Amino acid sequence: MIRQYMAFIKSGLLIFVSAWIGLSVLFYLTQSSYIYYPTKEITVTPADIQLEFEEIYIETSDKQRLHGWFIPHPTPRATLLFF
């Protein structure tokens, strides 16, 4: 009985380790598809969903220029800034 139990544990462990290695290899080979590569072209704006907005540019201390949209709300409770 104990031998059968130990064989069952070993086979379960072997299946688990094999699945773990298989998934690790799969994720390694497909990792580049999980990375977001932004484009410089803006394809969608808030106007596409009928929101009023104002384009803004923020210059950083290292002279980089960040582009954003200010979307006003009639009764604002907070200001959100997303990157």
Sine and cosine of phi, psi and omega as CSV:
sin_phi,cos_phi,sin_psi,cos_psi,sin_omega,cos_omega
0.00,0.00,-0.69,0.73,-0.01,-1.00
-0.92,0.38,-0.60,0.80,0.03,-1.00
-0.90,0.44,-0.65,0.76,0.03,-1.00
-0.91,0.42,-0.65,0.76,0.02,-1.00
-0.90,0.45,-0.70,0.72,0.01,-1.00
-0.91,0.41,-0.63,0.78,0.04,-1.00
-0.90,0.43,-0.64,0.77,0.04,-1.00
-0.90,0.44,-0.69,0.72,0.02,-1.00
-0.89,0.45,-0.70,0.71,0.00,-1.00
-0.89,0.45,-0.69,0.72,-0.01,-1.00
-0.93,0.38,-0.62,0.78,0.06,-1.00
-0.90,0.44,-0.66,0.75,0.04,-1.00
-0.91,0.42,-0.64,0.77,0.03,-1.00
-0.90,0.45,-0.67,0.74,0.03,-1.00
-0.90,0.43,-0.69,0.72,0.00,-1.00
-0.88,0.47,-0.73,0.68,-0.02,-1.00
-0.91,0.41,-0.65,0.76,0.02,-1.00
-0.89,0.45,-0.69,0.72,0.02,-1.00
-0.90,0.43,-0.65,0.76,0.02,-1.00
-0.88,0.47,-0.72,0.69,0.01,-1.00
-0.91,0.42,-0.67,0.74,0.02,-1.00
-0.88,0.48,-0.71,0.71,0.03,-1.00
-0.92,0.39,-0.60,0.80,0.04,-1.00
-0.89,0.46,-0.69,0.72,0.03,-1.00
-0.91,0.42,-0.68,0.73,0.02,-1.00
-0.87,0.49,-0.74,0.67,0.02,-1.00
-0.91,0.42,-0.59,0.81,0.03,-1.00
-0.90,0.43,-0.69,0.72,-0.05,-1.00
-0.95,0.30,-0.41,0.91,-0.03,-1.00
-0.94,-0.34,0.23,0.97,-0.11,-0.99
-0.89,0.46,-0.50,0.87,-0.03,-1.00
-0.93,0.37,-0.40,0.92,0.02,-1.00
-0.98,0.21,-0.17,0.98,0.02,-1.00
-1.00,-0.05,-0.04,1.00,-0.05,-1.00
-0.99,-0.12,0.71,-0.71,0.02,-1.00
-1.00,0.06,0.85,-0.53,0.05,-1.00
-0.93,-0.36,0.98,-0.19,-0.03,-1.00
-0.95,0.32,0.43,-0.90,0.07,-1.00
-0.95,-0.31,0.31,-0.95,0.02,-1.00
-0.99,0.13,-0.24,0.97,-0.03,-1.00
-1.00,0.10,0.78,-0.62,0.05,-1.00
-1.00,0.00,0.89,-0.46,-0.07,-1.00
-0.98,-0.20,-0.40,0.92,-0.04,-1.00
-0.72,-0.70,0.68,-0.73,0.05,-1.00
-0.81,-0.58,0.22,-0.98,0.06,-1.00
-0.87,0.49,-0.41,0.91,0.03,-1.00
-0.90,0.44,-0.42,0.91,0.01,-1.00
-0.91,0.41,-0.37,0.93,0.07,-1.00
-0.90,-0.44,0.50,0.86,0.09,-1.00
0.85,0.53,0.65,0.76,0.12,-0.99
-0.97,-0.25,0.68,-0.73,0.13,-0.99
-0.97,0.25,0.63,-0.78,0.01,-1.00
-0.45,-0.89,0.30,-0.95,0.03,-1.00
-0.78,-0.62,0.77,-0.64,0.03,-1.00
-0.98,0.22,0.73,-0.68,0.01,-1.00
-0.78,-0.63,0.43,-0.90,0.05,-1.00
-0.77,-0.64,0.73,-0.69,0.01,-1.00
-0.88,-0.47,0.80,-0.59,0.05,-1.00
-0.99,-0.11,0.79,-0.62,-0.03,-1.00
-1.00,0.06,0.13,-0.99,-0.02,-1.00
-0.92,0.40,-0.40,0.91,0.03,-1.00
-0.99,-0.12,0.39,0.92,0.11,-0.99
0.92,0.40,0.42,0.91,0.13,-0.99
-1.00,0.03,0.53,-0.85,-0.04,-1.00
-0.92,-0.39,0.89,-0.45,0.01,-1.00
-0.99,-0.16,0.70,-0.72,-0.01,-1.00
-0.97,-0.24,0.63,-0.78,0.04,-1.00
-0.43,-0.90,0.02,-1.00,0.04,-1.00
-0.82,-0.57,0.70,-0.72,0.15,-0.99
-0.98,-0.21,0.86,-0.50,0.00,-1.00
-0.91,-0.40,0.97,-0.23,-0.06,-1.00
-0.96,0.29,0.42,-0.91,0.06,-1.00
-0.78,-0.63,0.62,-0.78,-0.05,-1.00
-0.88,0.48,-0.57,0.82,0.01,-1.00
-0.76,-0.64,0.98,0.21,-0.07,-1.00
-0.95,0.33,0.62,-0.78,0.09,-1.00
-0.95,-0.31,-0.34,0.94,-0.03,-1.00
-0.33,-0.94,0.21,-0.98,0.11,-0.99
-0.90,-0.43,0.78,-0.63,0.00,-1.00
-0.91,-0.41,0.65,-0.76,0.03,-1.00
-0.78,-0.62,0.90,-0.43,-0.02,-1.00
-0.96,-0.29,0.60,-0.80,0.10,-1.00
-0.87,-0.49,0.00,0.00,0.00,0.00
